[in-house]
Amino acid sequence: MNIKVGSTKFQSVGEVTIPEIYYRRMKCGNEKLDAAFGDGILPGSSITLTARAGMGKTTFVLQLLELMNAQGHRVGYCSSEESVAQLAMTCKRLQVKNIQVCNESDVDTISKYMEDLDVVVVDSFQGLVKGNKRGRDLEKYCIEKLVVRAKETECTVILICHNTKAGGIKGSSLIIHAVDVNMSIHAIKDADMNARCIRFDKNRFGPATDIECYIEYSGYDFEKEVIVDEDKTKNKPSKSDKKKEQRDQILSLERINLYEVTQKLGIDSTRAAFLLRELCNELKLIKQGRGAEATYIKPSVEVIKSKK
């Protein structure tokens, strides 16, 4: 991948000239956010933001852009996911009034817009297009184009990215390594359902840190302290304890089959099959039959000895 980092000869690190841009930060005016980015956002940096649907990605970036605008920075939001009318409705709810929005998915067009902006949000990275390019070729082109263009124009680009079912960024890992900052939004366990953790998983120009906050109808409240239910945390069994309990429950059943295990333990068939297979591997159960119709019995001492 070519992001224009050229070859150099070895030299003493003390002799390397550090560009003044590394000391020049764009602040949004919120102390928690500015500190998390590293005393403000570095001009020309590239950022990814991921979260599962409904966690508040759009809400976060819209509020961030409004704060940046209030500090005199030129900001824009390019969307291929929602129409400008939908975005306007969301902005009205959040009392966001001063940012520029457009519907655009062509990466070359967006890169031109960056000449006149200090911060641009692209929603989403997976929605970008470029001619007939597809798959990894398109992904690579978009990364190179936007990361390089960000540095050339000193316009920070924030890329909202889709998640896979496993929780990672959809596509290859190229974008994770190419950008400067990886951010993600998560629900906070054992807290109110509106509690969120904004996590800086990677930050080349600041700390790898978390911001705990609440999201309400009117947007994020970055100042309200998140309260975790300590009783739930204390009494919550560990994964190993829960697994042992489930295995013991299976072994206590009179009839053991996939259906009985899912019904009595209240778990899905994938988890039930895993536990049954594990118990069979340890010779604590013997499987009779195949598939979902299989039954399981406890082996006698003689059988266990012969198997060993």
Solvent accessible surface area in square Angstrom, and as a share of the most:
residue,aa,sasa,rsa
1,M,90,0.40
2,N,96,0.49
3,I,37,0.19
4,K,139,0.59
5,V,119,0.68
6,G,62,0.60
7,S,121,0.78
8,T,117,0.68
9,K,183,0.78
10,F,215,0.90
11,Q,106,0.47
12,S,64,0.41
13,V,134,0.77
14,G,72,0.69
15,E,126,0.57
16,V,70,0.40
17,T,119,0.69
18,I,101,0.51
19,P,69,0.43
20,E,110,0.49
21,I,30,0.15
22,Y,91,0.35
23,Y,159,0.61
24,R,97,0.35
25,R,62,0.23
26,M,14,0.06
27,K,89,0.38
28,C,3,0.02
29,G,49,0.48
30,N,22,0.11
31,E,151,0.68
32,K,81,0.34
33,L,1,0.00
34,D,14,0.07
35,A,60,0.47
36,A,3,0.03
37,F,9,0.04
38,G,14,0.14
39,D,84,0.44
40,G,0,0.00
41,I,4,0.02
42,L,12,0.06
43,P,7,0.05
44,G,6,0.06
45,S,4,0.03
46,S,1,0.01
47,I,1,0.00
48,T,1,0.00
49,L,1,0.00
50,T,14,0.08
51,A,6,0.05
52,R,146,0.53
53,A,89,0.69
54,G,69,0.66
55,M,10,0.04
56,G,13,0.12
57,K,34,0.15
58,T,31,0.18
59,T,11,0.07
60,F,2,0.01
61,V,0,0.00
62,L,0,0.00
63,Q,30,0.13
64,L,2,0.01
65,L,0,0.00
66,E,32,0.14
67,L,56,0.28
68,M,0,0.00
69,N,46,0.24
70,A,81,0.62
71,Q,97,0.43
72,G,64,0.61
73,H,36,0.16
74,R,128,0.47
75,V,4,0.03
76,G,4,0.03
77,Y,1,0.01
78,C,3,0.02
79,S,0,0.00
80,S,50,0.32
81,E,83,0.37
82,E,49,0.22
83,S,47,0.31
84,V,62,0.36
85,A,66,0.51
86,Q,97,0.43
87,L,0,0.00
88,A,57,0.44
89,M,134,0.60
90,T,23,0.13
91,C,10,0.06
92,K,158,0.67
93,R,76,0.28
94,L,13,0.06
95,Q,134,0.60
96,V,9,0.05
97,K,162,0.69
98,N,85,0.44
99,I,21,0.11
100,Q,129,0.57
101,V,53,0.30
102,C,35,0.21
103,N,75,0.38
104,E,44,0.20
105,S,32,0.21
106,D,41,0.21
107,V,0,0.00
108,D,30,0.16
109,T,40,0.23
110,I,0,0.00
111,S,4,0.02
112,K,134,0.57
113,Y,91,0.35
114,M,0,0.00
115,E,99,0.44
116,D,97,0.50
117,L,26,0.13
118,D,27,0.14
119,V,0,0.00
120,V,0,0.00
121,V,0,0.00
122,V,2,0.01
123,D,9,0.05
124,S,1,0.00
125,F,12,0.05
126,Q,56,0.25
127,G,23,0.22
128,L,5,0.03
129,V,69,0.40
130,K,57,0.24
131,G,60,0.58
132,N,142,0.73
133,K,73,0.31
134,R,162,0.59
135,G,58,0.56
136,R,143,0.52
137,D,98,0.51
138,L,30,0.15
139,E,23,0.10
140,K,79,0.33
141,Y,58,0.22
142,C,2,0.01
143,I,0,0.00
144,E,33,0.15
145,K,65,0.28
146,L,0,0.00
147,V,1,0.00
148,V,17,0.09
149,R,51,0.19
150,A,0,0.00
151,K,103,0.43
152,E,98,0.44
153,T,34,0.20
154,E,68,0.30
155,C,0,0.00
156,T,0,0.00
157,V,0,0.00
158,I,4,0.02
159,L,1,0.00
160,I,4,0.02
161,C,0,0.00
162,H,65,0.29
163,N,44,0.22
164,T,56,0.33
165,K,217,0.92
166,A,104,0.81
167,G,46,0.44
168,G,37,0.35
169,I,24,0.12
170,K,109,0.46
171,G,58,0.56
172,S,28,0.18
173,S,60,0.39
174,L,36,0.18
175,I,1,0.00
176,I,59,0.30
177,H,122,0.54
178,A,4,0.03
179,V,0,0.00
180,D,6,0.03
181,V,6,0.04
182,N,14,0.07
183,M,5,0.02
184,S,9,0.06
185,I,2,0.01
186,H,71,0.32
187,A,49,0.38
188,I,25,0.13
189,K,156,0.66
190,D,36,0.19
191,A,26,0.20
192,D,75,0.39
193,M,163,0.73
194,N,50,0.26
195,A,0,0.00
196,R,17,0.06
197,C,8,0.05
198,I,0,0.00
199,R,89,0.32
200,F,2,0.01
201,D,78,0.41
202,K,50,0.21
203,N,20,0.10
204,R,121,0.44
205,F,51,0.21
206,G,27,0.26
207,P,63,0.39
208,A,79,0.61
209,T,43,0.25
210,D,69,0.36
211,I,10,0.05
212,E,82,0.37
213,C,0,0.00
214,Y,15,0.06
215,I,24,0.12
216,E,75,0.34
217,Y,171,0.65
218,S,69,0.44
219,G,4,0.04
220,Y,15,0.06
221,D,55,0.28
222,F,14,0.06
223,E,117,0.52
224,K,106,0.45
225,E,139,0.62
226,V,14,0.08
227,I,131,0.66
228,V,56,0.32
229,D,58,0.30
230,E,115,0.52
231,D,96,0.50
232,K,118,0.50
233,T,72,0.42
234,K,155,0.66
235,N,119,0.61
236,K,107,0.46
237,P,73,0.46
238,S,57,0.37
239,K,183,0.77
240,S,79,0.51
241,D,81,0.42
242,K,110,0.47
243,K,59,0.25
244,K,127,0.54
245,E,98,0.44
246,Q,15,0.07
247,R,35,0.13
248,D,70,0.36
249,Q,70,0.31
250,I,0,0.00
251,L,46,0.23
252,S,84,0.54
253,L,27,0.13
254,E,177,0.80
255,R,163,0.60
256,I,10,0.05
257,N,20,0.10
258,L,39,0.19
259,Y,143,0.54
260,E,29,0.13
261,V,0,0.00
262,T,21,0.12
263,Q,108,0.48
264,K,124,0.53
265,L,27,0.14
266,G,67,0.65
267,I,30,0.15
268,D,92,0.48
269,S,59,0.38
270,T,108,0.63
271,R,78,0.29
272,A,0,0.00
273,A,36,0.28
274,F,75,0.31
275,L,0,0.00
276,L,1,0.00
277,R,133,0.49
278,E,35,0.16
279,L,0,0.00
280,C,28,0.17
281,N,115,0.59
282,E,78,0.35
283,L,44,0.22
284,K,91,0.38
285,L,2,0.01
286,I,44,0.22
287,K,101,0.43
288,Q,90,0.40
289,G,53,0.51
290,R,213,0.78
291,G,56,0.54
292,A,69,0.53
293,E,152,0.68
294,A,1,0.01
295,T,59,0.34
296,Y,25,0.10
297,I,77,0.39
298,K,114,0.48
299,P,22,0.14
300,S,56,0.36
301,V,96,0.55
302,E,124,0.56
303,V,50,0.29
304,I,52,0.26
305,K,144,0.61
306,S,91,0.59
307,K,126,0.54
308,K,183,0.78
